[in-house]
Amino acid sequence: MSTPVTANYRVGLAAWAALTLLQLTWHGWLFPAQSMPSWLVLCLTVVPLLLPLFAIRDVRRALLWVGILSLFYFCHGVSEAWSAPGERWLAWLEILFTLTLIGVLGAGVKRRRPA
């Protein structure tokens, strides 16, 4: 069953794509890992964001999975914002994208109307 793509879901899809591109840019180009192979870091950061594509027919479900995964990226962004001054701006972008995803999920919740 496919879910109609609303404006909220478009924002969520854009935040998901931006978070994925951010990981590629951050760990693959701007600040590649020094202690681990770059391909391993990219596998650990990008592949989880690609897994919800299996549920893309139902955009709401795919965004739910990305929202759950984004909690890891939020924690990563907060820790990098505190510990890596040179990467702080990337960490803040990561935090922004994850909060956008979580906000989209919250905005899409159907609320009961008071009786």
Buried (B, 14 or more C-beta within 10 A) or exposed (E): EEBEEBEBBEBBBBBBEBBBEBBBEBBBEEBEBEEEEEEEBBEEBBEBBEEBEEBEEEBBBBBBBBBEBBEEBBEBBBEBBEEEEEBBEBBBBBBBBBBBBBBBBEEBEEEEEEE
